[in-house]
Amino acid sequence: MQLQKFGHSCLLVETGEGRLLIDPGTFSAGFEQLDGLTGILVTHQHPDHLDVERLRPLLDRNADAQLVADPATAQILHDDHGIEARVASTGDRIDLGVDVEVVGQQHAEIHRDLPRIPNAGYVIDGRLLHPGDAIDVTDRQVELLALPTMAPWMRMSEAVDFMRAVQPRAVIPIHEALLRSTDLYYNAFRNLGPKDAELRVLDDGEPIQV
């Protein structure tokens, strides 16, 4: 599996016959010229995970790619932008040149007075979990975990506990764009996470093999 990060929560995942782009949002850059995609996966509707203005030309460049999104986002894309997306429901298995399993249901709570929205996490090839904005998919152990680093809806301790529950071999930090410096968080992940979990930082944008 080859992974490349385009900032924040946007990952390009290449494995088998699959070439998947996850969460092309407003805090991400460099994904616009990608081609040969078999799938574009959106976890939820927030702009830092979905930049609709850049989505349409990306779909034009990748006419054979299947767009997959949580139910609320799929509805917004259809009603407001005339873009069709396959609805990702919990438990779905989707063949995008590689097996994609949909996990989780809701975005993490930001505040009790704010309604929670749907959020679809994705397990790619049974190996990589990209949870979107949720840290409650703890019913399985995966080899690779895309770990949200910092957000208004989470504490550092919750990210560490998520790592400990999932017990990955390697952790790829995502969702870091709101930080001036990532050092405190990444060092906490190294020191407090599972002893055998390797932190693989992709923030330089270079692809890695995992």
C-alpha positions as CSV (number, residue, x, y, z in Angstrom):
1,M,0.0,0.0,0.0
2,Q,1.3,3.5,-0.9
3,L,0.1,6.5,1.1
4,Q,0.4,10.2,0.3
5,K,-1.0,13.1,2.3
6,F,-2.3,16.3,0.7
7,G,-2.7,18.1,4.0
8,H,-5.1,17.8,6.9
9,S,-7.3,14.7,6.4
10,C,-6.8,14.2,2.7
11,L,-5.0,10.9,1.8
12,L,-4.3,9.2,-1.5
13,V,-4.3,5.4,-1.0
14,E,-3.0,3.1,-3.7
15,T,-3.2,-0.6,-3.3
16,G,-4.0,-3.5,-5.6
17,E,-6.1,-2.1,-8.4
18,G,-7.4,0.7,-6.2
19,R,-6.4,4.4,-6.3
20,L,-8.5,6.2,-3.7
21,L,-8.6,9.8,-2.6
22,I,-10.1,10.4,0.8
23,D,-11.5,13.8,2.0
24,P,-10.3,16.4,-0.5
25,G,-11.1,19.5,1.7
26,T,-10.4,23.2,1.9
27,F,-7.3,22.7,4.1
28,S,-5.8,20.4,1.6
29,A,-3.8,21.1,-1.6
30,G,-2.1,19.3,-4.4
31,F,-4.8,16.7,-5.2
32,E,-6.4,18.7,-8.0
33,Q,-4.3,17.2,-10.8
34,L,-4.6,13.6,-9.8
35,D,-5.9,11.2,-12.4
36,G,-6.5,7.5,-12.6
37,L,-8.6,7.5,-9.4
38,T,-10.9,4.5,-8.9
39,G,-12.7,6.2,-6.0
40,I,-13.2,9.5,-4.1
41,L,-14.3,8.9,-0.6
42,V,-15.9,11.6,1.6
43,T,-16.4,11.0,5.3
44,H,-18.7,14.0,6.0
45,Q,-19.9,17.4,4.8
46,H,-17.6,19.8,6.7
47,P,-15.6,22.0,4.3
48,D,-12.2,20.8,5.7
49,H,-13.1,17.4,4.4
50,L,-15.0,18.3,1.2
51,D,-14.2,21.3,-1.1
52,V,-17.1,21.1,-3.5
53,E,-15.6,23.8,-5.8
54,R,-12.6,21.6,-6.4
55,L,-14.5,18.3,-6.4
56,R,-16.3,18.9,-9.7
57,P,-13.1,19.4,-11.8
58,L,-11.6,16.5,-10.0
59,L,-14.5,14.3,-11.1
60,D,-14.2,15.6,-14.6
61,R,-10.5,14.4,-14.6
62,N,-11.5,11.1,-13.2
63,A,-14.7,10.1,-15.1
64,D,-14.4,6.4,-14.1
65,A,-14.0,7.2,-10.4
66,Q,-16.9,6.4,-8.1
67,L,-17.8,9.1,-5.6
68,V,-18.8,7.8,-2.2
69,A,-20.1,9.9,0.7
70,D,-22.1,9.6,3.9
71,P,-25.9,10.0,3.5
72,A,-26.1,13.7,4.4
73,T,-23.3,14.7,2.2
74,A,-24.6,12.7,-0.7
75,Q,-28.0,14.4,-0.4
76,I,-26.3,17.9,-0.3
77,L,-24.2,17.1,-3.4
78,H,-27.3,16.0,-5.2
79,D,-29.7,18.7,-4.2
80,D,-27.4,21.7,-4.2
81,H,-24.8,20.8,-6.8
82,G,-26.2,18.2,-9.1
83,I,-23.4,15.8,-8.2
84,E,-24.3,12.1,-7.7
85,A,-22.6,10.1,-5.0
86,R,-23.0,6.6,-3.8
87,V,-24.4,6.6,-0.3
88,A,-22.0,5.0,2.3
89,S,-24.0,3.2,4.9
90,T,-22.5,1.4,7.9
91,G,-21.5,-2.2,7.0
92,D,-21.4,-1.6,3.2
93,R,-18.6,-3.3,1.3
94,I,-17.6,-1.4,-1.9
95,D,-15.3,-2.7,-4.6
96,L,-13.2,0.2,-5.9
97,G,-10.4,-1.9,-7.2
98,V,-9.8,-2.7,-3.6
99,D,-12.2,-3.6,-0.8
100,V,-13.7,-0.7,1.1
101,E,-15.8,-1.3,4.2
102,V,-17.9,1.5,5.7
103,V,-17.7,1.9,9.5
104,G,-19.2,4.2,12.0
105,Q,-22.2,6.4,11.8
106,Q,-21.9,9.8,13.4
107,H,-19.5,12.7,13.7
108,A,-18.0,13.2,17.1
109,E,-19.9,15.5,19.4
110,I,-18.7,19.1,19.1
111,H,-21.1,20.4,21.7
112,R,-24.2,19.0,23.3
113,D,-26.3,21.9,21.9
114,L,-25.1,21.3,18.3
115,P,-26.7,18.5,16.3
116,R,-24.5,15.6,15.3
117,I,-24.1,14.8,11.6
118,P,-23.5,11.6,9.8
119,N,-19.8,10.5,9.4
120,A,-18.6,7.5,7.4
121,G,-15.3,5.9,8.3
122,Y,-13.6,3.7,5.7
123,V,-11.5,0.6,6.2
124,I,-9.3,0.1,3.0
125,D,-8.2,-3.4,2.1
126,G,-8.8,-4.5,5.7
127,R,-5.6,-2.7,6.7
128,L,-6.1,1.1,6.9
129,L,-8.8,2.8,8.9
130,H,-9.6,6.5,8.0
131,P,-12.3,7.4,10.6
132,G,-13.1,10.9,9.4
133,D,-14.2,13.0,12.4
134,A,-14.9,10.1,14.8
135,I,-12.8,8.2,17.2
136,D,-15.3,5.6,18.3
137,V,-14.6,2.8,15.8
138,T,-12.9,0.7,18.4
139,D,-14.5,-2.7,17.8
140,R,-11.6,-3.9,15.6
141,Q,-7.9,-3.8,15.4
142,V,-6.3,-2.5,12.2
143,E,-2.8,-2.5,10.9
144,L,-2.8,1.2,9.9
145,L,-4.7,4.0,11.6
146,A,-5.2,7.5,10.2
147,L,-5.4,9.3,13.6
148,P,-7.1,12.7,14.0
149,T,-4.6,14.9,15.8
150,M,-6.4,18.0,17.0
151,A,-10.0,19.2,16.6
152,P,-12.6,21.3,18.5
153,W,-14.4,18.0,19.2
154,M,-11.6,16.1,20.9
155,R,-8.9,16.1,23.5
156,M,-5.4,14.7,23.1
157,S,-6.2,12.0,25.7
158,E,-9.0,10.8,23.5
159,A,-6.7,10.4,20.5
160,V,-4.3,8.4,22.7
161,D,-7.1,6.2,24.0
162,F,-8.3,5.6,20.4
163,M,-4.8,4.4,19.4
164,R,-4.7,2.1,22.4
165,A,-8.0,0.6,21.6
166,V,-7.3,0.0,17.9
167,Q,-3.7,-1.2,18.5
168,P,-2.3,-0.4,15.0
169,R,1.1,-1.3,13.8
170,A,1.5,2.2,12.4
171,V,-0.2,5.5,12.9
172,I,-0.6,8.3,10.3
173,P,-1.5,11.6,11.9
174,I,-4.2,13.6,10.1
175,H,-6.5,16.5,11.0
176,E,-3.6,18.7,12.1
177,A,-4.3,21.9,10.1
178,L,-5.5,24.0,13.1
179,L,-2.2,23.6,14.9
180,R,0.6,26.1,14.8
181,S,3.0,23.3,15.7
182,T,2.3,19.5,15.8
183,D,5.3,18.6,18.1
184,L,3.4,18.4,21.4
185,Y,0.7,16.1,19.9
186,Y,3.0,13.9,17.8
187,N,5.4,13.4,20.8
188,A,2.4,12.4,22.9
189,F,1.4,9.9,20.4
190,R,4.9,8.4,20.3
191,N,5.2,8.3,24.1
192,L,1.7,7.4,25.2
193,G,0.4,5.3,22.3
194,P,0.8,1.5,22.0
195,K,4.5,0.5,22.5
196,D,4.8,-1.2,19.1
197,A,2.9,1.4,17.0
198,E,5.2,3.4,14.7
199,L,4.3,7.0,14.0
200,R,4.5,7.7,10.2
201,V,4.3,11.4,9.6
202,L,3.3,12.2,6.0
203,D,3.1,16.0,6.4
204,D,5.8,16.6,3.9
205,G,3.6,15.3,1.2
206,E,6.0,12.5,0.1
207,P,4.5,9.1,-0.6
208,I,5.5,6.1,1.5
209,Q,5.1,2.4,1.3
210,V,3.4,0.7,4.2
